[in-house]
Amino acid sequence: MRFTIQSTPTGCTITKAEHHQSTAFPIPMSAGDLTALLSTLLADPEKHEVEQGPVQIVRAEKGVSIRTAQGQFDLPWPHLFAIEGAPHV
């Protein structure tokens, strides 16, 4: 399983690819802002969720859940720190 983040004209897209199948989830926020929001959540172990505009990130037992009006994308802990294309903040 591989996760990537790519900038788009309207924000960014996280893609989960495994075997011959992939799932893309659009996020209405720049890749840099998304990475910063994830860092804010991870920097405080007591914090359960963070929110910026239309994006909410919630800490879960198996990883984080990124929520927007488009739906929800779950990102497992082992893959969170190895997202390809994520800008470093």
N, C-alpha and C positions, 0 to 999 in steps of 0.2 A: 504494500500500500504506500502511495506517495501523495503528499499534499503540496500544492503550489499556490502561490498568490501572484496575480498579475494585475497591473494597473489597467484601467479602462477609462474612456472619456467621462464616464459618470461615477467613477469610484474605483472599485477593484473587484476581482473575482477570485474566490478560493475554489480550487479544483481538487477533488479526490480521485485518484486513478488507481485501479487495481485490476490486474489481468487485462482483459480486453474491454473494460468498462470504465467510464469516468462520469463524474457528477460535478457540475459547475454551479456555484452559488454566488449570485451577485450581491455586493455589499455597497450601499450608497455612501461610501467614505473612502478617502484615499488609502492606499496601502500603508503609508507612513502613519496616518492617524489611527488606523486599525492596530498597527503594531504598538503604537504608544498606548492605546487603550488597553491592549492585552498586558503590556508591561505594568500599567497602573494596577490592574487586578492582581497580577502575580507578585508585585512588590509588597503587598499587604496580606498576609495569611488570614487575617480576620475579616477581610472584605469578601462578601459573597457575590456581589455584582457591581458592574460599572455601566454607565450609560452616557452616550454622547449623541445628541440629535436622534436620528431614527434607529440607532444601533445600540443594542444591549448585549453585554457579555456576562454570562452567569457561570460561576464555578460549580462544577458537578463532581461526583465521585470518580468518574472515569475520564474527566477532561473538562473542557469548557464548551458551552453552548453559545453560539453567536445567533442572535435573534434580530430579525428585521420584519417589516411589514410583509416581505416576500415569504417568510417562513423561518426555519431554524436549521442551523448547520452545526453538527457536533464534531468537535476536534479532540481526539484522544490525547491524554497526557504524553505518551511516548512520541507522538508526532508533532506536538506543539512547538518544540524547540528546534525542529528540523524542517520547517516550512521553507521550501525552495522559493527564492525570489523575494522573501520578506526583507524589507529595508531594516537596517539596524538603527536603533534610536539610542 
